[in-house]
Amino acid sequence: MQETARRPWGVNRMRPYPTTDAQPFVSVTIDPANQTGVFRDSDGLVVEMGKHGTSKGTETSPQSTNLDSRNDSDHDQDSTQD
């Protein structure tokens, strides 16, 4: 019995990668004082990458006992972003 080589089904779905844009930076290092990335161009100058917001969330999980003596679990969520 001879097996015939078959092309994998996923190969038909493959496409070339899209073209990409050149990045404005060449290297990234970590600033030890504040633990953030420092982006530098090919001349070694710092490149400003724009501001990114931060967010902080809190969640509470109160439990109460209902009339059938089973714990009823509920929670609240809150978040702030700057």
C-alpha positions, 0 to 999 in steps of 0.5 A: 500500500502506497501513501500519497503525500497530501498537502496540509489543509491549513496551507491553503489559508496562509497568506503573506505577512502584511508589510510593516512600518519602520519603528521610530526606535532602535533599542529599549532599555529599562530605567532603573529609577522608575522601571519604565522603558526608555526608547532610543533611536539609531543616534542614541537619543531618547524617543518619546513614545507618547503617554499611556494611561494607567488604570486601577481597579477594586473589587469587593465581595460581600456575602450574606445569608438568605432565607434558605441558609445558603450563602449568597455571593455578590460583588461590586467592581470599580475602576479609575483611569487617568 
